[in-house]
């Protein structure tokens, strides 16, 4: 039997907001889950609400005001593009990345938005899309205010949405309803907010972390649906990696960052499959991370894992599992995703997945921790070894800042994913060499991460006002 006080156990039943593997790993487009995926979802939700309230047909124009880091780095993160597409009814998982440029050009030239694709309204980008730099809301830095007006200029509906990281969106009413209690779902059998609670349920039931997550997922979908869905996520990750290996050229945005994955792929392929230097394994891991994050920076289709800015870490580690570990299996991949989801939930519950709140420790740091745990599970680690791997993965990412040069998800973001992936593999190896007992708990690390993020100056949290963002010229020769 697990040891957990009844008060803590009752708290798990009351408070956890259930999160599915298909929410934490969602298919979308780059370059940012908080700045692109979240705003697109929020915009669509807003116009759907207008339609539901029978206000859409009376809407003549719409204005959107951005705050916090959305205002500071929104243009570099394609927030403006995402909002326009979302207002027209597109979804991150449904949009064709190849159609985006023409769609945006048409909106800018015609000065017309087709809300939900059916209701045309006047829209002047310079006038109706407002970047309120230096202003932020208390609940979260990534805030958006949508306002619809009728022919007389009267406001029909004004709503605030928050993009809280990883593509998750919160409406203003949910903030006021006692910390999102309206989103609670008591149907999952094993709710948890902390690692202590997660391990309690594993001890109580005899289930592994992956098996316990499967039991929770079964409340929404069949086992077959879950397995097929997870394997589809892995398929999309592989397709993204493959595209990145062959797409040459300069990334958009003005930094003149050259795609490096194709050249590195050619070089490694020529060396053949025999590893003369054991460290070449890490060259391949870095290649896969580069490939995915260069696709993300170019606005390609990626999987939030748990964010777009950190979307290369988990695919790179999964490729390592498939190619460089003995006897990888389909079940191992499924266990990887389910276990990584459990760890991601702990960070979402105990801290944040948003770089605007936590710095990059909330993105690459969390992805590293999730990947380390997932790999440990796939390789047969015990539950204690799995959480030890997750703890090591974050402990050595504490304090990681988010300071994107030029407001783009390129420097240092792309390379940072390679480092996160390699750290994850090292964390897993250290954990599996031990017995799972360790001095620092995962809950303690998550608490330290949250406090570090809260103490971190805002200029290091996705605003491009500090760190590398102010040391590196925003216009560079091809690099």
Secondary structure, DSSP 8 states (H G I E B T S, - for coil): -----HHHHHHHHHH-----HHHHS-EEESS-IIIIIHHHHHHHHHHHHHHHTT-GGG--EEEEEE-HHHHHHTTTTTHHHHHHHHHTT--TTT--GGGHHHHHHHHHHHTEEEETTTEEEE--HHHHEEE-TT---SS-S-EEEEEEE-TTS-EEEEEEEEEEETTEEEEHHHHHTTTTGGG--TT-SS--SSHHHHHHHHHHH---HHHHHHHHHTTTS-HHHHHHHHHHHHHHHHHHHHHHHH--SB-TTSS--B--HHHHHHHHHHT-SS-SSTTHHHHHHHHHHHHHHHHHHTT-EEE-SS-STTHHHHHHHHHHHHHHSTT--HHHHHHHHHHHHHHHHHHHHHS-S-HHHHGGGGTHHHHHHHHHHHHHHHTT--HHHHHHHHHHHHHTTTT--B--GGG-S-TTHHHHHHHHHHHHHHHHHHHHHS-S--SS-HHHHHHHHHHHHHHS-GGGBSSSSSGGGGTS-SS-S--
